[in-house]
Amino acid sequence: MSRIIGLGYYAPDKVYDNAYMEKIVETSDEWITQRTGIKERHIAADDEFTSDLATRAALNAIKDAGITAEEIDLIILTTVTPDYFTPSTACVVQKNIGAVNAAAFDLNAACSGFATAMTVADQFLSNGTYKKILVVSADALSKATDYADRGTCILFGDGAGAVVLSDEKGGILSTWIGARGEGGDKLTSLAYREDAEEVEKRVSHDKSTVWMAGSEVMKFAVKIMAEAAEKVVADAGLTWDDVDIIIPHQANMRIVESAAKRMGITTDRMFVNLDRYGNTSGASIPIALCEARDAGRLKKGDKAVLVGFGGGLTWAAALIEY
Ligand code: COA
């Protein structure tokens, strides 16, 4: 009972390409390309923060929807790099865009944030509580990246993506969200908790950076992406033949390829832009969704599977009719 009526994204101008990464850590364009498929990532300016990226994506989505900010009833913003713990980044965006009638809160499901927020928004729209919801996923992961850790710094980039959802029939056909907290220590970013062991794991011993057990996260990702995508297709009573495009979380080309293989579909049915953005956390799916539409790969009435995984460990998938 909820349909996407507007799409928008924003990525900062500054770019770190693989040649730049070669200068700051012991790596090579060849290694990064073969192991991840990533060529470049967008990086926020020193005075540019998650709410700034989110605001620009939100304004683009509102314009695309042809509505005013006053018409929005709720803003759900997903991020793991908020400007503040309070106010929520959703409240900062509400102020920036003048969505004076909107309730606003942040949601943390890490890289699974976008499809999780779509799932939550769908509840409010389906039960008649709200008519228009803005979902924004934004992260400035560069602020939390250890640029001495070659295992993570080559992966992350900054960006934001947004959609306006309206209480129209069709739209979101099925969703599945899930969590496996026992794997939470495989991908961590510390807040107030003192945890010497966690700090010790970081190459720079800097508490403010993200740490990840890359290959273990990768194994989880491949399995759960395939399982989640297959489940939302089956739950909607459809088969892969009914699906026009799959938009996976843009983390690593090897994950995308292995997940496609498990699903029994060819990779060309997936939309991939991770070569130009790297992993932008929750923003990766809405940025890709928007680019797929702009490239003519997502047309009105098309069915798309959105599927992500991330810290938590979490996963989220949605089958939508655009
Ligand atoms: N350049 C060159 N060598 C690198 C490197 C880099 N940027 N990063 C790691 N290596 C080295 C490692 O040090 C290791 O060397 P060693 O064998 O001498 O110890 C070797 O490459 C293999 O490391 P490993 O971590 O096993 O590689 P991998 O094939 O798993 O690839 C990742 C590493 C990080 C690219 C991959 O694990 C990955 O993408 N994981 C998923 C991450 C993800 O999606 N996270 C986001 C969740 S939302």
Residues whose N, C-alpha, C, O or C-beta is under 5 A from the ligand:
A	BS01	COA	E26 T27 S28 W31 R35 T36 C111 R150 G151 I154 G214 S215 V217 M218 A251 N252 F309 G310 G311
